[in-house]
Amino acid sequence: MDLGLKGRRALVCAASRGLGKACAMALAAEGCDVTIVARRPDVLAHAADDIRDCTGATVTAVAADVASAAGRALVLAALPDPDILVTNAGGPPPGDFRDWDRDRWIAALDANMLAPIEMIRATLDAMIVRRWGRIVNITSGAVKAPIDVLGLSNGARAGLTGFVAGLARTAVRHGVTINNLLPGPFDTDRLAVVLAAQAAKDGITPEEAHRRRAAANPAGRFGDPAEFGAFCAFVCSDQAGYMTGQNLLLDGGAYPGVF
C-alpha cells in the first residue's frame, strides 16, 4: 500500500531512540523528509545516521528540549511548517505522589502536556491553509488504565488527551487529523526504568519483573518499536484522513475493557 507520504515533511520529537525513533524511521521509509529532535546531540546524531543509512531519506537533526520555549524556537526555525507533527517526550519518573512537589508536577505538565500543545499551536494553522496535515501525539496506555507509580504521567497525558479531543473536531474539515497513540509495554529504555521501579517496590530483580510483565501480557511478549512506528506511519497516511480525535491503544491486548 502506498501511504501517500512521499515528499511530506515530518517533524518527530524525542526521536533519538525508542518509539520516537521508530516513528521517524517508518516515516522516512515511506519517503518523508524527516526532522528529528532530542536533547542529547550525540545520541541524536547517531539516530539520524541510522535512519539515513536504513532509508536513504533526508534527515535533519535538531538538538533541543521542546519542553522549553527556547528549544521549541530552535526546532521551529529548522522546520516551521511540517506536514506531519509527531509529539513525544520521555515520561516523568515513577514514584509516590506524596513525594511530588509543585515543581515536579509543573515539569511533568511542561513536558507531557503543555509542550505538545505549544507545538500544535505553532504548526496547525499552516496545515489548515494547505488543507492537509497529520498530528500524532504519543501518550501512554496509562491514559486508559492508569498505573499507580506513574501518577505524574497519568495526570499530564490525560490533560493532553482532553485538549486534543476538542481541537481534533475543529481541524478535520480542513484536511488535518489529530490522533493519540497510546503505547502499552514496548521494549524500550523507558520500560526498563518502569520495571526497575516496580521491581524495587516488589522486592524482586529487574530481570524477574521483566519476565513477569511480559508473561502477563496476552501477547506473551513486549511490543517491538518497529510495530509502533509502522502504525504511526499509517495514521499519518492519506488513507487515514477520516480518522481523528482517536486514542489508539497498542498494548498486545493488555487493556481488559471493551471501550
NORNORMO-V687514 format. One record per residue. N is the residue number from 1. RES is the residue in one small letter. SS is DSSP state (H for helix, E for strand, L for the rest). PHI is phi in degrees with one decimal (NA if undefined). D_FIRST is the distance of its C-alpha to the first C-alpha in Angstrom with 1 decimal. Layout:
# NORNORMO-V687514
[[N:RES:SS:PHI:D_FIRST] [N:RES:SS:PHI:D_FIRST]]
This chain:
# NORNORMO-V687514
[[1:m:L:NA:0.0] [2:d:L:-85.1:3.8] [3:l:L:-79.9:6.0] [4:g:L:73.0:8.9] [5:l:L:-106.3:11.1] [6:k:L:-61.6:12.5] [7:g:L:85.0:16.2] [8:r:L:-70.5:16.5] [9:r:E:-106.8:19.5] [10:a:E:-114.5:19.4] [11:l:E:-115.3:22.6] [12:v:E:-121.5:22.6] [13:c:L:-89.5:25.9] [14:a:L:49.0:27.5] [15:a:L:-109.2:24.9] [16:s:L:-81.1:27.3] [17:r:L:-165.8:26.5] [18:g:H:63.4:25.2] [19:l:H:-68.5:22.5] [20:g:H:-63.3:22.7] [21:k:H:-63.6:22.1] [22:a:H:-61.8:19.2] [23:c:H:-66.4:17.6] [24:a:H:-61.7:18.6] [25:m:H:-62.4:17.2] [26:a:H:-66.9:13.7] [27:l:H:-66.7:13.8] [28:a:H:-62.8:15.4] [29:a:H:-64.3:12.8] [30:e:L:-88.1:10.3] [31:g:L:101.9:13.1] [32:c:L:-76.6:15.4] [33:d:E:-82.3:19.1] [34:v:E:-117.4:20.4] [35:t:E:-108.7:23.9] [36:i:E:-111.9:24.9] [37:v:E:-129.3:28.1] [38:a:E:-164.7:30.5] [39:r:L:-84.0:34.3] [40:r:L:-95.3:35.0] [41:p:H:-59.4:34.8] [42:d:H:-67.7:35.0] [43:v:H:-66.5:32.2] [44:l:H:-63.9:30.0] [45:a:H:-62.2:30.6] [46:h:H:-63.9:29.7] [47:a:H:-63.2:26.4] [48:a:H:-61.1:25.7] [49:d:H:-62.2:26.6] [50:d:H:-63.0:24.4] [51:i:H:-64.5:21.2] [52:r:H:-60.4:22.2] [53:d:H:-64.3:22.9] [54:c:H:-80.8:19.6] [55:t:H:-121.3:17.2] [56:g:L:74.4:19.5] [57:a:L:-77.7:18.9] [58:t:L:-78.8:21.9] [59:v:E:-126.8:23.3] [60:t:E:-111.2:26.4] [61:a:E:-109.6:28.4] [62:v:E:-126.1:30.9] [63:a:E:-83.6:33.4] [64:a:L:-163.4:34.4] [65:d:L:-106.5:35.1] [66:v:L:-71.2:33.2] [67:a:L:-74.4:35.7] [68:s:L:-110.6:38.3] [69:a:H:-61.8:38.7] [70:a:H:-64.6:39.4] [71:g:H:-65.5:36.2] [72:r:H:-63.5:34.1] [73:a:H:-62.8:35.9] [74:l:H:-61.8:35.0] [75:v:H:-63.8:31.3] [76:l:H:-72.5:31.2] [77:a:H:-68.7:33.3] [78:a:H:-76.2:30.6] [79:l:L:-149.9:27.7] [80:p:L:-75.7:29.3] [81:d:L:-136.8:26.4] [82:p:L:-67.0:23.0] [83:d:L:-80.1:20.0] [84:i:E:-128.1:19.0] [85:l:E:-122.6:21.8] [86:v:E:-114.1:21.6] [87:t:E:-89.4:25.1] [88:n:L:-167.5:26.4] [89:a:L:-158.5:29.8] [90:g:L:-59.7:31.5] [91:g:L:-71.4:33.3] [92:p:L:-66.5:37.1] [93:p:L:-66.7:39.2] [94:p:L:-70.7:40.0] [95:g:L:162.5:43.5] [96:d:L:-106.4:46.1] [97:f:H:-60.0:46.2] [98:r:H:-65.8:50.0] [99:d:H:-95.8:49.4] [100:w:L:-97.8:47.2] [101:d:L:-89.8:49.2] [102:r:H:-59.7:48.1] [103:d:H:-61.7:46.9] [104:r:H:-68.8:44.4] [105:w:H:-65.4:43.1] [106:i:H:-64.7:42.8] [107:a:H:-62.3:40.9] [108:a:H:-65.9:38.4] [109:l:H:-65.4:38.0] [110:d:H:-59.4:37.6] [111:a:H:-77.3:34.9] [112:n:H:-108.7:32.9] [113:m:H:-132.2:33.6] [114:l:H:-72.9:35.2] [115:a:H:-62.1:33.3] [116:p:H:-59.2:29.9] [117:i:H:-62.5:31.6] [118:e:H:-65.7:33.1] [119:m:H:-67.1:29.9] [120:i:H:-64.6:28.3] [121:r:H:-60.1:31.5] [122:a:H:-78.4:31.3] [123:t:H:-120.8:27.8] [124:l:H:-64.1:27.0] [125:d:H:-64.3:29.1] [126:a:H:-66.4:27.5] [127:m:H:-62.7:24.1] [128:i:H:-61.9:25.8] [129:v:H:-61.2:27.4] [130:r:H:-77.9:24.0] [131:r:L:61.2:22.6] [132:w:L:-161.8:19.5] [133:g:E:-172.7:19.5] [134:r:E:-134.4:18.3] [135:i:E:-120.0:20.9] [136:v:E:-126.1:20.4] [137:n:E:-105.4:23.6] [138:i:E:-84.8:23.8] [139:t:L:-111.1:26.8] [140:s:L:-167.5:27.7] [141:g:H:-59.2:27.9] [142:a:H:-67.5:31.6] [143:v:H:-64.8:31.1] [144:k:L:-90.6:30.8] [145:a:L:-133.8:33.1] [146:p:L:-55.9:35.4] [147:i:L:-107.4:36.7] [148:d:H:-58.1:40.4] [149:v:H:-79.9:40.6] [150:l:H:-111.2:37.8] [151:g:H:-59.6:39.7] [152:l:H:-62.3:39.1] [153:s:H:-69.1:35.3] [154:n:H:-53.2:35.5] [155:g:H:-68.4:37.5] [156:a:H:-66.7:35.8] [157:r:H:-71.7:32.2] [158:a:H:-65.3:33.4] [159:g:H:-63.2:34.8] [160:l:H:-62.3:31.6] [161:t:H:-60.5:29.8] [162:g:H:-64.3:32.5] [163:f:H:-63.2:32.3] [164:v:H:-63.1:28.5] [165:a:H:-56.4:28.9] [166:g:H:-79.4:31.0] [167:l:H:-63.4:29.4] [168:a:H:-59.0:25.9] [169:r:H:-73.7:27.3] [170:t:H:-91.6:28.8] [171:a:H:-96.3:25.9] [172:v:H:-66.0:23.1] [173:r:H:-67.2:24.7] [174:h:H:-100.2:24.3] [175:g:L:84.3:20.6] [176:v:E:-114.8:21.0] [177:t:E:-108.1:20.0] [178:i:E:-133.2:21.9] [179:n:E:-135.1:21.1] [180:n:E:-115.5:22.6] [181:l:E:-102.0:21.2] [182:l:E:-110.2:24.0] [183:p:E:-75.2:23.9] [184:g:L:-88.0:26.3] [185:p:L:-77.6:27.6] [186:f:E:-110.0:25.4] [187:d:L:-77.0:27.0] [188:t:L:-131.2:28.1] [189:d:H:-62.5:31.4] [190:r:H:-60.7:31.7] [191:l:H:-61.6:31.7] [192:a:H:-61.1:34.4] [193:v:H:-65.5:36.5] [194:v:H:-63.0:36.2] [195:l:H:-67.9:37.0] [196:a:H:-64.1:40.0] [197:a:H:-66.1:41.4] [198:q:H:-65.3:40.9] [199:a:H:-62.5:42.6] [200:a:H:-62.9:45.5] [201:k:H:-65.7:45.9] [202:d:H:-91.0:45.9] [203:g:L:72.0:48.1] [204:i:L:-127.2:45.7] [205:t:L:-79.2:44.0] [206:p:H:-58.0:40.5] [207:e:H:-63.9:39.5] [208:e:H:-69.6:40.7] [209:a:H:-62.3:39.0] [210:h:H:-61.9:35.7] [211:r:H:-64.0:36.2] [212:r:H:-64.8:37.2] [213:r:H:-66.1:34.4] [214:a:H:-64.7:31.7] [215:a:H:-66.5:33.6] [216:a:H:-75.9:33.9] [217:n:L:-72.0:30.2] [218:p:L:-53.9:28.9] [219:a:L:-76.0:26.2] [220:g:L:73.6:29.1] [221:r:L:-162.0:27.7] [222:f:L:-92.0:26.5] [223:g:E:-73.1:22.9] [224:d:L:-90.3:21.3] [225:p:H:-52.4:20.6] [226:a:H:-62.0:17.3] [227:e:H:-63.8:16.2] [228:f:H:-66.1:17.3] [229:g:H:-60.1:15.7] [230:a:H:-63.4:12.2] [231:f:H:-67.9:13.0] [232:c:H:-59.1:14.6] [233:a:H:-60.3:11.6] [234:f:H:-64.6:9.8] [235:v:H:-61.5:13.2] [236:c:L:-85.8:13.3] [237:s:L:-78.3:10.2] [238:d:H:-59.7:10.8] [239:q:H:-67.8:9.6] [240:a:H:-98.4:12.4] [241:g:L:-68.8:15.1] [242:y:L:-100.9:17.2] [243:m:L:-113.2:17.7] [244:t:L:-151.6:20.7] [245:g:L:67.7:23.8] [246:q:L:-103.0:22.4] [247:n:E:-109.8:23.5] [248:l:E:-101.0:20.8] [249:l:E:-91.7:22.5] [250:l:E:-123.1:21.1] [251:d:L:-143.3:24.2] [252:g:L:69.1:23.9] [253:g:L:90.1:25.8] [254:a:L:-66.6:28.8] [255:y:L:-69.9:29.3] [256:p:L:-89.5:31.4] [257:g:L:-80.8:31.3] [258:v:L:-83.8:29.7] [259:f:L:-113.2:28.9]]
